[in-house]
Amino acid sequence: MSIEARNARWAWETQKLTACAYMDLHNTGERSVALVSVSSPDFRYANLVTTTEEEGEQVKAGLDRITVSDETSLVPGDNRLQLDAPTYPLQDGDPVEIVLSLSDGSRLTVTADWGADAP
């Protein structure tokens, strides 16, 4: 596999219903690869999202893909993973499993640690 994930962490965004996950992705291969979808057994829904500015306000928008270059960071206020509707009562401090689906057909399973102060 040509994609590595590092520093995966997650934090609640709204009232323990919506969380976001952040991580550093590294493409170690020579071919271009994109993150095309995300899932998690810990959440009913998972999406790729970004934040844009429209008329002076920050607006969240869905993404079809995130190209993974040599170093790609998923961070608050930019590209990130949105996780909605936990499948069980998650507690602060619990790790969550995230499955990244890539444009080359491969999948990468990542464990994201709790990070209340996730950047």
C-alpha positions as CSV (number, residue, x, y, z in Angstrom):
1,M,0.0,0.0,0.0
2,S,1.3,3.4,-0.9
3,I,-0.6,5.5,1.7
4,E,0.3,5.8,5.3
5,A,-1.7,7.6,8.0
6,R,-0.1,9.3,11.0
7,N,-1.3,11.2,14.1
8,A,-5.0,10.2,13.6
9,R,-7.2,11.7,16.2
10,W,-10.9,12.6,16.6
11,A,-13.0,15.1,18.6
12,W,-16.6,15.9,19.0
13,E,-17.9,18.8,16.9
14,T,-21.5,19.0,18.2
15,Q,-23.1,17.4,21.4
16,K,-21.7,13.9,20.9
17,L,-23.7,13.5,17.7
18,T,-21.1,14.7,15.1
19,A,-17.3,14.2,15.3
20,C,-14.5,15.1,13.0
21,A,-11.3,13.2,12.5
22,Y,-7.9,14.6,11.5
23,M,-4.7,13.0,10.4
24,D,-1.6,13.3,8.3
25,L,-1.6,11.2,5.1
26,H,1.6,10.3,3.3
27,N,1.7,9.0,-0.3
28,T,4.9,6.8,-0.4
29,G,4.2,5.6,-4.0
30,E,4.9,7.0,-7.4
31,R,1.2,7.1,-8.5
32,S,-1.4,9.7,-7.7
33,V,-3.9,8.4,-5.2
34,A,-7.0,10.1,-3.8
35,L,-9.2,9.4,-0.7
36,V,-12.6,8.8,-2.2
37,S,-14.7,7.7,0.7
38,V,-14.6,7.0,4.4
39,S,-16.6,4.7,6.8
40,S,-16.5,3.7,10.4
41,P,-18.1,0.9,12.4
42,D,-18.3,3.4,15.2
43,F,-20.5,5.9,13.3
44,R,-23.5,5.4,11.0
45,Y,-22.4,8.0,8.5
46,A,-18.9,9.3,7.4
47,N,-18.1,11.9,4.8
48,L,-15.2,13.9,3.4
49,V,-15.8,17.6,4.1
50,T,-14.1,20.9,3.8
51,T,-14.8,24.5,5.0
52,T,-15.1,27.4,2.6
53,E,-15.8,31.0,3.1
54,E,-19.0,32.4,1.5
55,E,-20.0,36.0,2.0
56,G,-17.8,36.3,5.0
57,E,-19.1,33.1,6.7
58,Q,-17.5,29.7,7.1
59,V,-19.6,27.0,5.3
60,K,-19.1,23.3,5.5
61,A,-19.2,21.5,2.1
62,G,-18.9,17.8,1.1
63,L,-16.1,16.6,-1.1
64,D,-15.9,13.8,-3.7
65,R,-12.2,13.2,-3.1
66,I,-9.1,14.4,-1.4
67,T,-5.9,14.0,-3.4
68,V,-3.1,12.5,-1.2
69,S,0.2,14.1,-2.1
70,D,3.6,13.5,-0.4
71,E,2.2,15.1,2.7
72,T,-1.6,15.8,3.1
73,S,-3.0,17.0,6.4
74,L,-6.7,16.7,7.3
75,V,-7.2,19.6,9.8
76,P,-10.0,21.7,11.3
77,G,-11.2,24.4,9.1
78,D,-10.0,22.6,5.9
79,N,-10.3,19.1,4.5
80,R,-11.3,16.6,7.2
81,L,-13.5,13.6,7.9
82,Q,-16.9,14.1,9.4
83,L,-18.4,11.3,11.5
84,D,-22.1,11.4,12.3
85,A,-24.5,9.3,14.6
86,P,-22.3,7.1,16.8
87,T,-23.4,3.4,16.7
88,Y,-23.0,3.2,20.5
89,P,-22.3,5.6,23.3
90,L,-18.8,6.7,22.7
91,Q,-16.9,8.2,25.6
92,D,-14.3,10.9,25.5
93,G,-11.0,8.9,25.4
94,D,-12.3,6.0,23.3
95,P,-10.4,5.2,20.1
96,V,-12.5,5.0,16.9
97,E,-11.8,2.9,13.8
98,I,-11.9,4.6,10.4
99,V,-11.7,2.9,7.0
100,L,-10.3,5.0,4.2
101,S,-11.2,4.0,0.7
102,L,-8.7,5.0,-2.0
103,S,-9.0,5.7,-5.7
104,D,-6.8,2.7,-6.5
105,G,-9.3,0.3,-4.9
106,S,-7.3,-0.2,-1.7
107,R,-8.5,0.4,1.8
108,L,-6.6,1.5,4.9
109,T,-8.0,1.0,8.4
110,V,-6.9,3.6,10.9
111,T,-7.4,3.9,14.6
112,A,-8.0,7.5,15.6
113,D,-7.2,8.3,19.2
114,W,-9.3,10.8,21.2
115,G,-8.0,14.3,20.9
116,A,-10.2,16.9,22.6
117,D,-7.5,19.4,21.6
118,A,-7.2,18.0,18.1
119,P,-5.9,20.8,15.9
